[in-house]
């Protein structure tokens, strides 16, 4: 009986680093970067203080979503090698404190965006947080192999939020940025899930490699990579960026495809992690190139 009651008597010893870990800083950094790209690429200007407030709100909102995700998934995180050392599975943070931390950050980010910027950017930020928590984390992740495809919408919204912060609108250009991240997410995450498929199977999470098999996942990675490479060229086609960007996007897309094809044709799982690593570099360089191209195009 003592063993059953032991968790109730746990003394939590969290420090600042544990609470920072709840925010998923590596994921947050990419979210902040794409949100900043959307803000810089949007026509018009925003006072530096307001621009900082918008980006800070996106960062805090992303952190809140990550925190709430960890709070809800603490049971399955404890079963997976990749996540079992997180603060909640390790018992360093009280779950109620993590929940309160995430809710306060989420509300604070949306209110700050609404007061400092306007209602559209705040609404999009609120939708992002709620979609990630309620639709992806609580529903899709545990119930369908399409979790990453549909759930990727949450991670794809930051450039739309950044764009809307400047213009008060969300035009087609901002949704092209959304579409690029939306199509990037499945091959990016499926590459990781191929490498960690035993982890997901142990936690009974219906990731595509678990439900459809490794070969089917590899085929889907190639399909989404092709779609991504095509969509990445659209900004240069519609005049949103120059053909300098288009050439770089073509080269980056070709590299992505070659790695995806190698994953498909290779029995080992090492190429999957190489594709996962490349995909992060790919998105960063693609958005940086598009943003710089847009800035110089406006000069």
Beta strands, then each sheet from edge to edge (+ up, - down):
end
